[in-house]
Structures are given as C-alpha cells and as structure tokens.
C-alpha cells in the first residue's frame, strides 16, 4: 500500500475524470498479482481531496463486461489505499416508476453471471465472506443524498440483477427478471461488489437508468444509442454529485462494518495458509494474518 494513501475511488467511464474542478491530475500504472487493471488509474484533486478514477471498460470502452479484470481493478485501488468505492454504471429499468434518466442506488444484488471469477481467495486459503447486504448502507445513503442535491431524481434502494452480457435480454428473460422481483438490470456490479467486500472496502452504485430493457412494449427496446444518449445527458449530474460527495466522505468516519468484513471470514488455519498466498494478498489480509 502506498505511503500517501488515496482513500476514495471511482469506477466508471473515462469521462468522469475530465470534469470541471479536477486538478493536479496524474496517471499511475498499477500492477497486480491478478494482471493489469482495465486502464491506468487517474488520480486528481477534487474539492481538496485526492481521488482515484478507473475506467472499468478502458478508454474508448474496449473491454466487454465479461472480459473486465474485476480482481485487478479492485486490487489496484486497494493497493493505493482506497477505502470507499463509488461505482457509476448504466442500468435498464424493470419497473414503470424508474424512468430513463433517473438514478437508482440499489441495496440488493442478484448475481446471474456465469463466466466470472468472484473471489481473491483460493490456492490454499478459504474465505467465506458475508454479503447478505452487498452494498454499504452508509455510503449508499450519502451517495443518494448527493445525487438528489445535484438535482437528480433518485430511487433509494432496489434489487439489481447482473447478467453476463454482452448481449441485451430477450423479452422472455426480461419478463422473468420482473417476476423474480428485480428492479434494475446491469452487466458489471457482480463480482465487483463482492470483491470490494472481500477487500474491506465500502462500495455503492450510482446506477443511471438508460432504458426499460425490453419488457415495456410501449417504449423503445434497449439499444446502444439509447444507453449512450442517457449517459451523456446524465454526465453533468454524476460529476456534480461526486463533487458534493467526495469532501463529505473525506471528512467523515467509516461507521460501518465493511472494513472488518474479513475479521471472521477466514476459515483456513493460519499456519496452513501458503506463504506465497499471504504475500500476494498482503494488502487485503495482512492485518488479519500478522
């Protein structure tokens, strides 16, 4: 971990770190035991606070949701000292009252992906992390407050289902997700949220509703054009919400259980954990294995 840690990280599109008011910008290439993150980490000062920005899909959006190296992305931020992560993503609405252009701060997550690596652990170290409530309620609440203050229409809470992608849903799938009780649908929050919890980081999602998926017969089906149009419209909202939120997070305490998530989750006897695994995961497990 760096000697001058950066406590707040943002994962989203590359446009986020081109916002007005971001100064002292530097690019830092971070290597991890899990490979390279999606892009160089951009570090800048926002409202007097150093913040790390990471483009989830790389600059130019060249990495598919399945191909994102989620472990490298989260580990890179952790190694810089990040304790709180704000994820910014697009989502489809599965509910009539969650309109395109609205923002949802979900409080539940349903993982429906099939091809991703969900954990940092294995290779002789077994960890059973608790994720009954996968998002940090404290961070989510403050994020929702900032979005509302920035002028956005925000829905506090909701069930987010992550599908594999990169294709959009069939109409039959969309109706099924609605029947399951899901509220919004996306392609990237799993396993990102679970990895952040393993790393002892607070994690919340600012999910921008871009469409009604394909269930809503009187609205246009989801398309790349619709997604890009709404994200561009909401870019200023996301940036302003971050400018409001970041100094508040920097001034407050982490009064939540996220940072101690590993305290009672490591089941392997300490003396049996391979030394190379301890070394590889030192930024995450070091304090628990000392």
N, C-alpha and C positions, 0 to 999 in steps of 0.2 A: 504494500500500500504506500502511496506517495506521502512525503513528509508534509506537504501542504494540501491536505485532502479537499476535494470538491464534494460538498455534501448533497447537492441536488442535481439530478439528471433528468433529461427529457428524451424520450424515444419517439420519433415521429418522422415527418417528412423533412427534406433538406431546406425547405422554405422557412422553417421555424427559426433558424439561426441567421436569417437575413433580415430580422426585424429591426425596426427603429429602436434606438436606445441600447442596443447591444454593442459594447465596446471592448477594447483590449482583446481582440479575437486572436486565438491561436489554434492551430491544428496539431493534434497529437496522435501519432500512430501507436496503438497499443497492441501488444502480442499477448496471447493467452494460451494455456495448455490445451484449449479446445479449438485452436485455429484462429483465423483472423475474424474480427467483427465485420459487420456489413460495410463499414466505412471508417475513415479516420474520425476520431472524436473531436468535435469542435468545442472549444472552451472559450467562454466570453463572460464579461461582467454585465449583469442585468440588474438594474436598480441597486447597484452596490454589492451584488452577490455574485460570486463565481459559479457558473452553471455549465454542466457538460451536456452537449447535444449530440445525439447519434441518429443518423438516418437509417431507419430499420431496413429499408429496401435498397440502400445505397443511393448515391447521387444518380439522378436520371431514372430512378425506380427500375433497376435492372435485376433485382432479386425477387423471385417468386415467394409467396408465403411459406410454402413447404421448404424452400431452399435457404431461408433465413437461418443463420447460425445463432440461434437464440442463446445458447450457452455462452458463446464467445461474447455476444453483445452484453449480457448481464454481467459476466465475469469482468469484462473490460471496465464497466462502470464501477463495479465493486472495488477493483484494484486501484481506482482513482480516489476512493474514499466515499463514493456516493452512498447515501443512506436512504434517500427518498427519490422515487422514480415516478414521473408523470408520463403516462403513455398517451399519445394522441393518435387516434385512428378513425377510419371510416367504418360505418356500420349500416346495415339495412334494418328498417323498422318492420316488426311483425305485429304492430299494434296501431290501430287507427289514430289514436291520440298522440303518437310520437311521429311528428311530421318531419319531412325533409327540411333541413336547416336547423332543427332542434339539436340539443346536446343531451346525451344520456350519460350519467355517471353510474355505471352498474354496481350492484352489490353482490351479485351472484354470477357464477361462471359454469357453463356446461361444456365439457370437452368432447367434441365429436370428431377430432382429428385421428389419423391412423398411422402417419409416417414419421412422427417427430420424436426426438429424444427429450424426455421430460424431466431429467434429473442430472445433477452434477455427480451423483454418487454411484457406487458400484465398485468393481475391481477390488473387493475385499472390505469395503466399508458400506454398511447398510444403514439407511436413514429413512424413517417413516415420518414425514413432515405432516403437520396438521393444517388442512386447508378448508375446513368447514366454511369459513368466511374468507374467501381468497383475496379480497381487496381490503386495504387498510381503511377502516371506517373514519378515522381521524383525518387522514389525507383526503379521502373522498369527499368528506364534508366541506373541508376548506376549498377544495377544487370546485365543488358545486357553487359555493358562495362567490368565488372569484368569477366564474362564468356568468352567474346572474348579475353581479355588479358590473360586468363588462357589457351588459345589455343582451345576453343570450337567453333564449328560452331553454331552461334546464329541467330535466327529469331526474329526481334524486332516487336512485335505486332502479333495479331492473335486472332481468336474467339475460345474460349474454351467452349465446352459443357460438363456439368457434368451430367452423367447418374446415376441411382440408384445403379446398380450392385446388387450383386457381380458378376453376370454373365457378359460375354462379349456380344457384339452386335450380332444380326442376320445380315446377309448380306443385307436384306431389310432395316433394321434400319440404317446401315452404309451408304448405298446409299442415304437414306433420309437426314441424317445429312449433307452429302456433298451438296445435293441440297439446303438445308437451308442456306448454306454459312459458315458452321462451318469448322474450320481448324484443330483442335485437340480435342481429347476426353479423359476425365478422370472421376474419381469417387469421388473426395474429395474436390474440390475447393469450391463447394457450400454445405453448407452455411458458410464455414469458412471465405470467403472474406467478406460476408455481416455482420457477427458478428464482425469481426475486424473493419469494418467501424463504426458500432454502438459504439464500444469501443473507437473510436477516434484514432485508430492505423493505421499506414501506412502498406500496405500489397502488396506484389508482389510474383509472382510464377516463379520458375525455373523449367519448365516442360521438362523432359527428354523424347524424343521420343523413344519408345521401339519397335514400330511395325507400320504396316499400317492398324490396325484394321482388318476388313475382306473384305473391298471393293476391294482391289488390288489383282486381280486374278493371277498375275504372281509372287507374293510374298507369303511367308508362312503366314497363318492366325495367329492372335494374340494367344499367349499361355503363361502360367505361366513361362515356360522355357525361352521363348524369352524375357519376361519382366525382369526376374532376370539377364539374361546374359548381357543385355544392361546396367542395373543399376549398376552392378558390374564393367563393363567397364568404366562407367562414374563417378564412386565414387571419383576417384582422381581429376577429373575435378571439381566436385561440391565442394570438400574440398578446393581446391586451390582458386576457385572463392570466397569462403567465407573468406578465409584469406586475399584476396585483398580488399574485400568489407567492412568488419567489421570496420577496423580503419578509413576508409573514412566516413562511416556513423557516427561514434562516433565524428569525428572532424567537421562535417557539421551541418547546421541548417535544421530544418524541414520546408522548404519553400514550403509548400503545404497546402491544405485545409482539410486534413484528420483529424487533431487533433481537429478541430472545427465542425465536422460533426453534432454533436447534438445541436449546438447553436440555430438553427431554426427548429429543427425537433420534439420537444416535443409539442404536441398539447393539452394535458390534462391540465386543470387549476391547477396550482401548489398546491393550498390549498386543492385540491381534491385527490391528489396522496396519497395513504395509506402510513403511516409511515413505516410499515414493508417493503414495496417495496423500499422506499427511502434507508432504512438501508441495504437491501440485495444488492442493486445495487450501493452503495456508491462509489466504485472505478471507476464506469463508469459515474454516473450522479451527484456525489457530488458537483462539481464545478458549475453545472447549477441550482441546487436547493438550494444553500446556501442563 
